[in-house]
Amino acid sequence: MEPNKHILYLSYDGLTDPLGGSQILPYLIGLSKLGYRFTIISAEKKELYENGCEEVAAICQQHQMNWRPIFYHKKPAVLSTLFDLWLLYKNAKQIHRTDPVLGVHCRSYITSIVGLKMKRSLGIKFIFDMRGFWADERIDGQIWNLKNPIYRWIYRYFKRLEKQFLLQSDAVVSLTHIGKSIIHDQWQIKRSVSVIPCAVDTEHFTPIDKKTSNLKPLTIGYLGSIGTWYMLDEMLDFFKVLLKTYPEAKFKFITREKPEYILQKVRERHISTSQIEIAPAKRAEVPLALSEIDLGMFFIKTAFSKQASSPVKQGEFMSMGIPIITNSGIGDTDQIVNTYQSGLIISNFTEADYLKVIDQIPELLKTDRNHITEGAQQYFSLSQGIEQYKALYKSIL
């Protein structure tokens, strides 16, 4: 008889989110091809769900994955999360009752509450795919204010839960080696931790050969949303300094953000809006859009929690053979840039530091792009990530 390989995958991010298309579905499709059978419960945002549910449902059906979406609730704060948690647990129990699962793979902390409960009450294997230090991210990102006694209690509650997840789960996944070191060295939790960074589909993000003129202005590019962590002000400050050396330079934003939010900050710095391009792109369109840029850039706020972060855009830029300019102190980013000679690192957000990096741009542009692409294939490849999850599943299931 075929062994039970039914796995329940829980995500508080939606499959119709951009993140779902780049960081959840590709893994599950690959693992499905290896014989694992998935039921997925994800919390979908209504607007994104309405626009993308048919496409996601078709993908799931094609790969024999059972998708059970619930809707994400944002308000009222705290109570809405408790309601979502109840929905997750209710659906998870119902699935297990009708079609028993061997393991529950939990993406981040909210879903891991369900995973730990199912392990304790039903004996199901529980994978804690932590995706970063979530509770600390809420503090560092000023989403929770510790001066508020309610948030102070919630933070402490999740830190206690975090320790239980780490100690009682059957497997732990960290995005970074630095995150793994913190778990082992600072928190003195001695157990096996798998490091699987945010992967990139290197078959999708492939360099596109284009005939370019040496007279073409230097184009800096940013990819993705601009939210809590990404430092738009500092990136535009850098660009303004860059214009002193490269007066014709362009800054291209490949994003779904409202253009006016970005353009307002551009105008505040007296940068010509003609040198700024802002355009959304569906996943299938992103490689072509990236082929127009010379250098990728992203600045991220440094904080304790960001040591466990793996920026998706780093792997996507590298897979396209595009060198990057970024700041130090974010997960394993510095180490990856240095190992694969794939970019330049800014230590401080000052004009002097910007100028040091700008002086090195001519040499950076000479970098062998094939070398950068090979680095992405070695470190970020989706196929490698799938193999790592396969090994993890095999070891505990």
C-alpha positions in Angstrom: 0.0 0.0 0.0 1.2 3.5 -0.8 2.5 5.2 2.4 0.5 8.1 3.7 2.2 11.3 2.4 -0.7 13.7 3.1 0.7 16.9 4.5 -1.4 19.8 5.8 0.3 23.2 4.9 -0.8 26.2 6.9 -0.1 29.8 5.9 -1.2 33.1 7.3 -0.1 34.6 4.0 -2.4 34.1 1.0 -1.6 32.1 -2.0 -3.0 35.0 -4.0 -0.5 37.3 -2.4 2.6 38.0 -4.5 4.5 36.1 -1.8 2.3 33.1 -2.3 3.2 32.9 -6.0 6.9 33.2 -5.4 7.5 31.6 -2.0 4.8 29.0 -1.3 3.3 27.5 -4.5 6.7 26.8 -6.3 7.9 24.7 -3.3 4.6 22.8 -2.9 4.4 22.1 -6.7 8.0 20.7 -6.6 7.2 18.5 -3.5 4.0 17.3 -5.1 5.9 16.0 -8.0 8.0 14.0 -5.5 4.9 12.2 -4.3 3.7 14.4 -1.4 0.0 15.2 -1.3 -0.9 18.6 0.1 -4.0 20.2 1.6 -3.3 24.0 1.9 -5.2 26.3 4.3 -4.2 30.0 3.6 -5.6 33.3 4.8 -6.5 35.3 1.8 -7.0 39.0 1.5 -10.4 39.6 -0.3 -9.3 41.9 -3.0 -6.3 39.8 -4.0 -8.4 36.7 -3.7 -11.0 38.0 -6.1 -8.4 38.9 -8.7 -6.3 35.8 -8.4 -8.3 32.9 -7.1 -9.1 31.3 -10.4 -5.4 31.2 -11.4 -4.3 29.7 -8.1 -7.2 27.2 -8.1 -6.2 26.0 -11.5 -2.5 25.6 -10.4 -3.6 23.6 -7.3 -5.9 21.4 -9.4 -3.2 20.8 -12.0 -0.8 19.5 -9.2 -3.5 17.6 -7.2 -3.3 20.0 -4.3 -6.4 20.6 -2.2 -6.7 24.3 -1.5 -9.0 25.4 1.4 -8.8 29.2 1.6 -10.1 31.3 4.5 -10.4 35.1 4.6 -7.9 37.2 6.5 -9.4 39.6 9.0 -7.5 42.8 10.0 -9.9 44.5 12.4 -10.5 44.8 15.2 -6.9 44.3 16.2 -6.1 41.1 18.2 -9.7 39.9 18.1 -9.5 39.5 14.3 -6.4 37.4 14.6 -8.0 35.2 17.3 -11.0 34.6 15.0 -8.6 33.7 12.1 -6.8 31.3 14.4 -10.1 29.6 15.3 -10.9 29.3 11.6 -7.5 27.8 10.9 -7.9 25.2 13.7 -11.5 24.4 12.9 -10.6 23.7 9.2 -7.4 21.8 10.1 -9.3 19.4 12.4 -12.0 18.8 9.9 -9.5 18.0 7.2 -7.6 15.6 9.5 -10.9 13.9 10.5 -12.0 13.2 6.9 -8.5 12.6 5.4 -5.8 12.0 8.0 -2.6 13.9 7.6 0.9 12.7 8.6 2.3 16.1 9.3 1.4 19.8 9.5 3.8 22.2 7.9 3.3 25.7 9.6 4.6 28.8 7.9 5.5 31.3 10.7 4.1 31.8 14.2 0.3 32.2 14.0 -0.2 28.9 12.1 2.3 27.2 14.4 -0.2 27.6 17.3 -2.4 25.2 15.4 0.5 22.9 14.5 1.6 22.6 18.2 -2.0 21.9 19.3 -2.4 19.2 16.7 0.9 17.6 17.7 -0.1 17.6 21.3 -3.7 16.4 20.9 -3.5 14.2 17.8 0.2 13.1 17.6 0.7 14.7 14.2 4.3 15.7 13.2 4.8 19.4 13.4 7.2 21.5 11.2 8.0 25.0 12.5 9.0 26.9 9.4 9.7 30.1 11.3 10.4 32.6 8.5 12.1 35.0 10.9 11.7 36.2 14.5 8.1 37.2 14.1 7.3 38.6 17.5 10.5 40.7 17.5 9.6 41.9 14.0 6.4 43.3 15.4 8.4 45.3 17.9 11.2 46.4 15.6 8.7 47.4 12.9 6.7 49.5 15.5 3.6 47.4 14.8 3.3 46.6 18.5 4.1 49.2 21.1 5.5 47.7 24.3 4.3 50.8 26.2 0.8 49.4 25.6 0.2 46.7 28.3 -1.9 44.6 25.9 0.9 44.4 23.3 3.5 43.9 26.0 1.5 40.9 27.2 1.1 39.6 23.6 4.8 40.0 22.9 5.7 38.0 26.0 3.1 35.4 25.2 4.6 34.8 21.7 8.1 34.7 23.0 7.0 31.9 25.3 5.3 30.2 22.4 8.4 30.6 20.3 10.4 28.6 22.7 7.8 25.9 22.8 7.7 25.8 18.9 11.5 25.4 18.9 11.6 22.7 21.5 8.6 20.7 20.7 8.3 20.8 16.9 9.6 17.8 15.0 11.6 20.1 12.6 12.7 23.7 12.6 13.5 25.8 9.5 15.4 29.1 9.6 15.9 31.4 6.6 19.4 32.3 7.7 22.6 30.9 9.2 22.7 33.9 11.5 19.2 33.1 12.7 20.3 29.5 13.4 23.3 30.8 15.4 21.1 33.0 17.5 18.8 30.0 18.3 21.8 27.9 19.3 24.2 30.4 20.8 22.2 33.3 22.3 19.1 31.3 23.2 20.9 28.1 24.2 18.5 25.9 22.3 20.5 22.9 21.2 18.6 21.1 18.5 18.8 20.6 14.7 17.8 23.6 12.6 17.6 23.5 8.8 18.6 26.6 6.9 16.5 27.1 3.8 16.7 30.7 2.4 13.9 32.3 0.3 14.4 30.5 -3.0 14.1 31.8 -6.5 12.9 29.9 -9.5 16.1 30.2 -11.6 14.3 28.8 -14.6 11.9 31.7 -14.5 14.3 34.5 -13.5 16.9 34.0 -16.3 19.1 36.6 -17.9 17.6 38.2 -21.1 20.2 39.1 -23.7 19.6 42.6 -25.0 21.6 44.8 -27.3 22.4 47.8 -25.3 24.2 51.0 -26.2 27.0 52.4 -24.1 25.2 55.7 -24.3 22.2 54.3 -22.4 21.8 56.1 -19.1 22.6 54.1 -15.9 19.4 52.5 -14.6 19.0 51.5 -10.9 16.1 49.2 -10.2 13.9 48.3 -7.2 11.6 45.3 -7.1 8.6 44.7 -4.9 6.4 46.4 -2.3 7.6 49.3 -0.2 6.3 48.7 3.3 7.5 48.6 7.0 11.0 47.6 6.3 12.1 49.0 3.0 13.8 52.4 3.2 12.5 54.5 0.3 13.7 57.8 1.7 17.3 56.5 2.0 17.2 54.9 -1.5 16.1 58.2 -3.0 18.8 60.0 -1.0 21.3 57.7 -2.6 19.9 58.3 -6.0 20.1 62.0 -5.6 23.8 61.7 -4.7 24.3 59.3 -7.6 22.9 62.0 -10.0 26.0 64.1 -9.3 28.1 61.5 -11.0 25.5 60.1 -13.4 23.2 63.1 -14.2 21.2 61.1 -16.8 20.6 58.1 -14.5 17.1 56.5 -14.1 15.5 54.9 -11.1 13.0 52.2 -12.1 10.5 50.9 -9.5 8.8 47.6 -10.4 6.1 47.7 -7.9 2.3 47.7 -7.2 2.6 50.7 -4.9 0.7 53.8 -5.7 3.0 56.0 -7.9 2.0 59.2 -6.1 3.5 57.9 -2.7 6.9 57.5 -4.4 6.7 60.6 -6.6 5.8 62.9 -3.6 9.1 61.8 -2.0 10.9 62.3 -5.3 9.6 65.9 -5.6 10.6 66.6 -1.9 14.2 65.9 -3.0 13.9 68.1 -6.1 14.7 65.1 -8.3 13.1 65.3 -11.8 10.2 62.9 -12.0 11.2 62.3 -15.6 14.1 60.2 -14.2 11.7 58.0 -12.2 9.8 55.1 -13.7 7.1 53.3 -11.7 5.3 50.3 -13.2 3.6 47.2 -11.8 4.4 43.8 -13.3 2.8 40.4 -12.9 5.1 37.6 -12.0 5.4 36.5 -15.6 6.4 40.0 -16.6 9.1 40.6 -14.0 12.1 39.1 -15.8 11.6 41.3 -18.8 11.1 44.4 -16.6 14.3 43.5 -14.7 16.2 43.2 -18.0 16.0 47.0 -18.4 18.1 47.7 -15.3 21.8 47.8 -14.7 21.9 47.6 -10.9 19.4 46.3 -8.3 19.0 48.2 -5.1 17.3 47.7 -1.7 17.9 49.2 1.7 16.3 47.5 4.7 16.0 48.8 8.2 18.4 47.0 10.5 17.1 45.5 13.7 17.6 42.4 15.8 14.8 40.6 14.0 16.2 41.2 10.5 19.1 38.9 11.3 16.7 36.1 10.5 15.4 37.6 7.2 16.2 36.5 3.7 15.2 39.2 1.1 13.4 37.5 -1.8 14.6 40.2 -4.2 18.2 39.4 -3.6 17.9 36.0 -5.2 15.8 37.3 -8.0 18.3 40.1 -8.9 21.2 37.6 -8.7 19.3 35.0 -10.8 19.0 37.6 -13.6 22.7 38.3 -13.3 22.1 41.8 -11.9 24.6 43.2 -9.3 23.1 44.8 -6.3 23.6 47.7 -3.9 22.3 47.1 -0.4 23.0 47.8 3.2 24.8 45.6 5.8 23.2 43.8 8.8 20.3 42.0 7.1 20.4 38.2 7.6 23.1 36.5 5.5 23.0 39.2 2.8 26.5 40.6 3.4 28.1 37.1 3.4 26.2 36.2 0.1 27.3 39.4 -1.6 30.9 38.9 -0.6 31.0 35.2 -1.4 29.6 35.6 -4.9 31.0 39.1 -5.5 27.5 40.1 -6.5 27.3 43.7 -5.4 28.3 46.5 -3.0 27.5 47.0 0.7 26.7 50.3 2.3 27.5 50.5 6.0 26.0 53.9 6.9 23.3 56.0 5.3 25.5 59.1 4.8 26.6 60.9 1.7 30.2 60.0 2.3 29.3 56.3 2.3 27.1 56.7 -0.8 30.0 58.3 -2.6 32.4 55.5 -1.7 30.0 53.0 -3.3 29.2 55.2 -6.3 33.0 55.4 -7.0 33.0 51.6 -7.3 30.1 51.4 -9.7 32.2 51.4 -12.9 34.0 48.3 -11.6 30.8 46.7 -10.5 29.3 47.1 -13.9 32.2 45.0 -15.4 31.2 42.0 -13.2 30.7 38.8 -15.1 26.9 38.4 -14.9 27.1 34.7 -15.5 29.1 34.5 -12.3 26.3 36.2 -10.4 23.7 33.9 -12.0 25.8 30.9 -11.0 25.9 32.2 -7.4 22.1 32.4 -7.4 21.8 28.8 -8.6 24.2 27.6 -5.9 22.6 29.5 -3.0 19.0 30.4 -3.9 17.8 27.8 -6.4 14.3 26.5 -6.0 15.3 23.0 -6.9 17.8 23.0 -4.1 15.2 24.3 -1.6 12.8 21.5 -2.7 15.5 18.9 -2.1 16.1 20.3 1.3 12.4 20.1 2.3 12.2 16.6 0.8 15.1 15.5 3.1 13.5 17.2 6.1 10.1 15.5 5.4 11.8 12.1 4.9 13.7 12.4 8.2 10.6 13.0 10.3 7.7 11.5 8.4 
